[in-house]
């Protein structure tokens, strides 16, 4: 028989479990500004802190501040990202931060900065780099490790940050600018958006040590590294963290008519080198949306061709950009089109993103003609098509589609694979040009599976992507379009929809330049990237990297535009010397090998080639990492080291409850809540039993 005292203790215990079950993530420290241990009853604002072994004591976690400096010369951008980790607590800590970089970035340097000292990192195979870092961490030495999770997502780990100490890591990378329809753009991502994780959770025995992370998601059979790509997200009711400062030196070599940033306020001045210096008007910005800088040359100043070269390790490298003449791209498509508009209506699109997506689809519908056929597919946790098959884009059909789009709402998971398969499925063979347009934020973890599906099921279709929101998954947008023979664009706010969609559809309504070939006199000793130049759409340049031991005099580039053949010849001996061309070639070569890796039956051979290239050119890749280790131990083995996975901000415009609420399936929040409810039901049941027996 239960006594009253036992009954009270039992109910209290279950109540305590219920209250704490949704916040098991307290072990993942929240960033605060306090430098001392904090008593729980003295916390006066909505912040989660790191809990110590003492029942009522909490420790402030490390803070992070980032400086970004980018030098742009012609087509090459060289960036230096300095992350300052400050430990405000009285204990030794390790900071782990998952952060984005441009999806085409070639990361080649890592340094630890402590005061005036700099410790240079070295490139190692990923497994060895991890072992080196772990050994240094255990021995009490300062160390840093930089690992690639996706081409646009990296993890930085910094071990043995002393009480009250600031340790900085310096990351260098290089990328090639995008030129599109008469303007250059530089996009720097600032936050990793929450990823939807499909699949069945893996057992602990099946998880590789390299894929075991500290994120909110469990690894699954479809996303075996889910725990590494899902950093904990700070609730938007709390203040934003991880402030960023950006400084850009722009040396383009021609006068501009426009220099602007669509999502941030900037301050621009002329510098002594004849270029421009761009800084943030507010000095610092929160890391909650992508930064983009756009510049347009004056009319007649746009370079029609550019050739750059670098000599390194007895090899000559080239970067070639050629812009086909605009007059060759004026013909409209002569054949009718079948346009399949696929719109993401998942929870991550809730808020401003779904409004941008709906406006984009509506704008696309307005551009259809009676020659075209159309269908709309929406997806979240399930996939739904407006029509059973594509219909003629009559005024009645367009009106019905417009009303359907207006009624769409965003909720549920991001089950993109079924929608992709349905969009690529062709009911019958026709002479229509089939264009599948995916409108999404791309926040999924199984990118590789999706790319493989596109390769296998594309057939006569072409796949285009439109990145929606303040922080879309740029890697998915670019790569899906590349594999699908299409192109991509971004829409970051509703006011951009009409302009961006008009430009986007101008490409889709004109023939693509296909069968692009590079001809030269020494084919056996030249290594071109990409191996197959993708089709080009209106306003896009031909971009080619080349490595050779013996320099040919010239290269000839040809392409087919409808019934017309376009051709141009470029002399190579007049190429301008630039640093970083070898890095560009190596990055593109690794990217080409990774394309082969998808669905390949001999992945080990390709993996070894990638490792060899990455080690030779000092690049971070899927299989190589940068590690920097100090020589002298600073922490004794007797002193405890606590690991803090750093939280990120929710991307601007996203709805936290729509992503992390009940029944979303992509986060542990629902699981914790369900556990709490089960405890509550159990407690109530036991209470009834006790009451009857009392």
N, C-alpha and C positions, 0 to 999 in steps of 0.2 A: 504494500500500500504506500502511495506517495503522500508525504506530509506537505503542508502548505509551503514550508521553506524550500523543499525540493522542487515543488511545482513552480515557484517563483524563479528559482535559479534556472530551471529548464527553459521557461519562456524567455527569460532575459538573455540566455545564451543564444537561442534561435533568433531573437530580435536583433542581437548584436551582429550575428552572421548575416542577416538580411540587410542590415544597414550598410555593412562593409563590403558585401559581395559585389556591387557594381564598381567598386574602386580598387580592385586588386592591382590595378596599374600604378598604385602609389609607389611600387618598387622602381618604377621608371620615373626618374626625378623630374620635377617641374622647375623651370628656370625662375629664379627670384633674384632680388637684389640684396638680400640680407647677407651679412658676413658672419653671422653667429648662429649657434644652435637656437632653434625657436621652440617655445612651448606652444602646444596646440591651442590652448585657450587664448593665446595672445595673437593668433592670426586674425586679422581684421578684414581681409579681402579674399576674393574667390581664387585662391591659388592652391595647387597641390604641391606638397613638399616631399623630400626624400626622408623616409622614416628610418630612424636609427634602431639599434637593439633595445634602447631604453623605451619603455612603453609610451611615454608622453613627450618624447623629444623628436624633433624633425630637423633635418639639415638642408640648407639651401643648396641647390644643384649648380653646376657651372653655368655661366652666362657666355653668350657668343656674340661677337661683333665682327662683321666682314667688310673688308675694303677690296674693291675691284678696280683695277687699272687696265685699260685696253688701248693698245696702240694699233691704229689701222693704217696700213700702207698699201695702196692700190687694192688688190683683191684679198690680201692677207690680214687677219686680225690676230694679234698676239696679246693674250690676257694673263694677268697675274692676280690670283685670288688669295688674299691673306685672311685667314680665319683666326681670330684672337679668342682663345679659351681662357676664361678667368674663373678660378676656384674661390668662391666666397666662403667656403666652409672651413672647419678646423681639422678636416681629415684629408688624406691623399685620395685623389680621384682619377678616374679614366673617363674621358668624354668620347662618346660615339655619335657621329652626326651624319645622317643621310641627306644628301643635297644634290641639286641638279647642276648640270653644265650644258652648253649647247650640244645638240645631238651629233654634230660633226666635229666636235672638239678632239684634238689629238693631245692628250695629257702626257707631258714628258719630263716634268721636274717636280720634286717635292723637297722642301726644306723645313727643318725645325728652327724657329727663331726664339732665342732666350736672351733678352737684352740685346747686346751687340753681337752675340755669337750666332752662327748659322751652321747647321749640321745638314749636309747634302744627302739626299736620299739616293738609293740605288734601285735599279729595276731587276726584279727576280721573278721566277715562275711563281704563280700565286700561292701554291702550297708552301714553298720554301719561304716566301715573304711573310706568310702568316706565322710560321714556326719561328722565324727570326724575331718578329714583333712580340710574340707571346713569351719567348725566352727573356727578352729584354724587360718586358713588363714585370715578369716574375722576379727578376734580379734587381728590380728597383731602379732601372735606368730609364731615362726619358726616351720615348720612342713614338713614332707616328707611322701609320699604315694607311695607304690610299688604295681602295679596291673599286673596280668597276662592276656595278650590278646590271646596268643597261648602258648603252652608248651615251645616254643623257642623264644617268643616275650613278652617283658614287657614294662610298662610305669612307669617311675620315675618322680614324681612331687615334686618340692622343693619350698616352699612358703616363702616369706618375706626375700629375700636376699637384704641386705642394699647396698647403694651406695659404690662402691669400695671394697665390701666385698667378701670373698670366703667362701662358705658353702659346706661341703663334705658330701656325704652319702656313707655308707659302706654296701654292700650287700654280704651276705654269702650264698653259695650254695654247694651242693654235687652232684656228679654224679659217675656212674660206667663206667670204661673204656671199650672200645670195643676191643675184641680180634678176629682177623680174619686171617686165613691162616698163622699162625706162627708169627704174629706181633701184638703188642699193639698200639693203637692210641688214642690220645687226640685231640679233635677238639674244638676250641673256636671261635665262630662266632663273627665278629666285626661290621657288618653292616646289616640293614634290607633292602633288595632289594625292589624296587617298585612293588607292587602287582596289578595284573589285577583284576578289580572288575566287575563281571557280575551282571545282574539283573536290575530291575526297581527302580529308586530312591524312597525312602519312604517320605511321608509327615511328616512335623515336629511333628504333633500330634501323630504319630506312633513310634517315636524314644524314647527309654528308656533313662533316664538321665545317666545310667551306660554305654550306648553305644554311647553317644554323645561325639565325640572327636574333635581334632583340625587339622586333616590331610587334604590332598588335595581332597579326595574322599567323595562323599555323600553316606550315608547308603542306602542299597538296600534291596529288599526282599530276595535276595540270600546271601547277606553279610550284615546283620543288624548292624554290628559294623565296617563298612568300614572306617569311619572317624577316628577310633582309631588305625588302622593298616597301615595307609598310611602317614608316616611322610614326611614333605616337603623335597625335594631333592635339594641339592646345585648343581648349574650348574658346569660341569667339567672345564669350562674356568676359574673358580675362584679357589683359592687355597684350598687344602683339609683341613678339620677341624676335631676336636675331636681326637687329637693324643692319642695313647695308649702305655703304657709300660707294658711288660710282664715278670714275673719272676717265674720260675718253679723249685721246689725241687722234684727230682725224687728218690724215695727209693723203688726199685723194688725187691731187695733180690736175684738177680742173675746177672751174667756177660752178657754184651751185645756185639753183633757183629755190630750193627747198631743203630745210634741215629741221626735222621735228621728231618728237617722241609722242606717240598717240596716247600713252597710258601714264606718263609722269611729266611733271613740270621740270624743264631743264633751263640752264643758263649757258649761253654760247658766246665765245669770244674768239677773235682771230689770234693765232699764235705766231711766234717768230719764224716758224718754218714755212709759213704761207698757207697753213691749214687752219683747222678749227680745234678749239678745246671745249669739250662739253662736260658740264658738271650738273649735279642735281640742284634745283633751286632751293629745296628744303634741306640740303646737305646730307641728310640721311632719310632712307625710306624703309618701311617694314618689308620683310621678305614674304609678301603674300600675292604677288602677281609678276608676270614676266615684264622685263624692261625691253623696249624696242626702240632703236634709232633708225630713222629713214632719211636718206638724202637723194636728191634728184639733180643730175647735171643740167646745165643750161642747154637749150635746144642746139643741136649740132655738136655738142661737146661729149656725147656719150661715146666711149671707146668701142669701135666695131671689132677690134681684135687686140689681144694682149698676149705676149709670150714672155715668161720669166724662167730663169734657169739658176741652178746651183750645182757646183762641183763638190762632191763629197765621196771619200773612200774609193777613189779611182772610178767613180761613176758620175755621169751627168744626168741631172734631173730637170724636167720641164713641167711647167704649168701653162696650159694653153686655154684661152677663152676666146671664142669667136661668136659674134652675134649675127645671125642670118639677117640680110636686108629686110626691112619691114615690107617693102613692096612685093616681096616674094610670098608674103604671108597674108595677103588680102583676100584671097579666094575663100568664099564660104563653102561649107560642106554641100556637096551635091546630093548626098543620100539622106534619107530620113533617119531619125534617131529613135532609140528606145531608152528613155531616161528613167532609171530606178532611183528614187530619192529615199535614202535610209536615214532615219532620224533617231538619235539616242534619247530615250525618255526615262532613263534610269535616275536614281536618287541623286547622283553626283551632278546631274544637270538641273536640279531644282534651283529656282532663283533666277538670276539674270541669264544664265546659260540657256535655259529652255526658251526664253523669250528671244534670244539671239538666233537660236536654231530654228524656231518657228518662223521668224522673220526671213531667214535665209531660204527656207523651203518655199515660202510664199513668193519671194522675189524670183526664185527659180521657175515656179509655175507660170509667172507672168511672161517669161521669155520663150515659152514653148509655142510652137506653131501647129497648124492642123496636119502638117506632114509627120509630126512626132507622135510617139506613144509614151505613156507615162504610168507609173505606179508608185505608191508610197508604202514603205515598210517602217513600222516603229518597233523598237525593242527595249525591254527592260529585263525583268525576270522571265518574260515570255516574248515571243515574236508574233506580230500581227501585220497582215497586208491589207490595204484598203480594197484592192480588187484581186480577184483570183488570178488574173493575167493582166498584162499592161494593156491599157485602152488608148484609143485615139484621143489626142489632146484637144478635144472639141471644147467650145466655151462651157458646155454643160459639165463635162468631165473636170475641167479646171476649176469650176465653181464648187463642185462636189469635193474635190481634193482640198481646196482652200478652206472650206468649212470644216473638213475633217482635221486639218492641221490646227486650226484655231481652237479646237476642243481638246488638244493633247495636253496632258499634265506629266510631270516628272516624278517618278517614284519607283522603288524596287531596285533589284540588282542589275548588273551590266552583263547579261548573257549575250555577248556579241557574236559568238560562233554560230549559233543557229540562224541569226539574222544574216550573217555573211553568206552562209550556204544558201539560204533562200534567195538572196539577192543575185547570186551568181548562177542560180539554176535557170536554165532556159527551157521553156515548155515546148518550143518548136524552133526550127532553123528558119531564119529570115535574112533578108538582105539589109536589114536595118543596122546601123551602128549602135551597139549597146553600150551605154555609159551608166555605170553604177556610182552614185555619189553618196559617200558616207559622211554624215554630219554628226560629230561627236566630240567629246573632250578626250577620248582615247584613254581614260583612266582604268586600264585593265592590266593584269599581271601576266597573262598568257600570250604575249605578243608573238612569240615564236610559233606557237600553234596556229595562230591566225595567218601569219605569213605563209606557212606551209599549205594551209587550206587555199589561199589565193593562188599559189603556184599550181596546185593540183586541179582546181576547178574553174580557173579564169576563162579558158577556151577563147571565145570570140569577144568577151566583154573587156572593158577597160574600167579600172577602179580609180576613183578620185576621192580625196579626203579634204574635209573642211574642219579645221581645228577650232573648237568653240570654247569660249570662256577666258578667264584671266591667266590660267596656267595649264594649257592642254599638253598632252603627252606628245611632244614634237617628234620623238623617235618613231612612234607608231604612225603619225601623220605622213612623215617623209617616206619611211620604208614601205608602208602599205601601198602608197601611190607608186613608188618605184617598182615594186614587185608586180603591181597591177597594170603597169603601162600607162599610168595617168600622171596627174600632177596634184599639187596641194596648195592650200592657202589657209590663213587664219582670220578669225573674226573675234575681236576682243571686247567689243561693246556694240550695242544696238545701232548707234549712229554710224557705224562702219558698214552695216549690212549692204546697203544699196550699192555703194562704190565697190566694195570687195566682190560682191556677187556679179556685178556688171563686168568687171575685169575677168573674173573667173569664167563666166559663160562666154566671153569673147574668145577664150581659148577653146572651149568645148565646141563652139560653133564654127571653128576654122579647122582645116586639115592639120594633123600633126606631121611634122617632118620625121620620116622614118628611114630605116636602112642607112643609118649614118655610118660611114666608113672612114678610116684614117689610112692613107697610103703614103709609103715612104720607101726609100731605096735600100734600107737595111732591115728587113723584117725579122731576120733570125736573131738579132741582138737587141731588139727593142721590146720592153715590157710596158704595155699600155694599161691604164686603169681609167674607167672601167673596161673590162675585156670586151663587153658589148655596150656601145653607147646607147642609152635609152632614147626613145622617141622624144621629140621636143615639141612644145606647144608655143603658141604665139607669144613673143616677147621673152623667151627663154634662151640663154646662150648654150653653146656646146662647151662643156668643161672636160678637159682631158689631162691626165697626168702621164708622164712618160719617164722611163729610166733607160739609159743606153750607155754602153761602153765606148761606142764610136759614134760621133756626131754626124747625122745626115745633114745635108744642106737645107732641106726643106721638107715640109709635110703638106699633103693635099687632103682636104676634108670634103667629102661629098655627102649629099642627102637627097632623099626623094620626097617631093611635095606634090602629091597628086600625080599628074602626068609630067611634072616639071622636075628636072634635075638641077640641084644647086651645088656649086663647087667653089672652093677658095683655096689658094695656096699661100702658105706662110713660111718665110725664111727663118730658120732657127738660129743662124749665126748672129742675127741682130737682136737676139733675146736679151732683155735686161736682167742683170744679176740681182737676185733677192735671196735672203736667208729664209729657210723654212720650206723650200720647195721639196726637199727630200722627205721632210716630215709629212707634207701633203701626200706625196706619192705613197709612202708607207701606210698612212692612215687609210687611204682609199684601197690599197691592196688588201689590207686586213679586212676591210668592209666587204670586199669582193669575195674573199675566202669564207667569211661568215655567211654570205649568201649561199655558198655551196654547202655549207655545214647543215643548213636546214633540210632535213629529210635525207641526208647523205648516208649511204651504207658504210662508208669508211671514215667516220668522224675523227679517228685517232690520227690519221695521216694529215688531215686538214689542221687539227689542233697543233701538231708539231710544227707545221709551216707557220702558223700564226705566232706561236711562241718564238720561233727563230727570228721572224721579222720584228716582233715587238722588242726582243732583247737587243737586236742589232741597232734599232733606231730609238731605243730607250723610251718605249711607249707603254702606257697602261692599256690593257686589253681585258677581254674576258678571262684570259689565262695567265696574265702577268700583272703584278702590282708593284707599287713604289713603297719602299720602307726606309725610314731614317732612324738611326739609333745613336744615342749619346754614349760616350765611352764610360763615364764615371757614374756609378750608382748614387742616387740621391735619397732613396727611401730604403730603410732597413727592412728585412723580412718580417720583423716583429710588428711593423706598422701596417694596419689594414688598408687595402686599396678597394675603393668602391667604384663600380661601373655605373655611369649615367648615360642612358640613351637620350640624346637631346630631342626635345619636342620640336615640331614644326608648326607653322601657322596654317590655318585653313585657307585655301585659295580664296581670294576676294570674290564675292558674289555667290559662293556655295553655301548650302544650308546644312549645318551640322546635324540637325535632327534627321533630315532626309537621308543622310549617309550613315550615321551611326545609331539610328533609332532602332526600335524593336522590329524584328523580322527582316532586317536588311541582309543578313547572311554573310556580309563581307568583313564584319568586325566582331570582336569578342563582347562588345557591349550587350547585345541581345542575350548571349549565353550567360553573362553574369546576372542579368536581370531575371532570366528564367531560373537560374540556380536560386536566386533570392526568393522567387515566388514559390519554388518547390519547398524551400525551408519554411516559408510562411505557412503553406498548406500542412506540412508535417507538424509544425508547432501547434497549429490549430487542432489537428487531429489528436495529437497527444494530450492537448489541453482538455478535449472532450472526454478522452478515456480517463484521465486523472479525475475530472469532475464527477464522472459516473462512479468511480471507485472510492472517492473521498468519503 
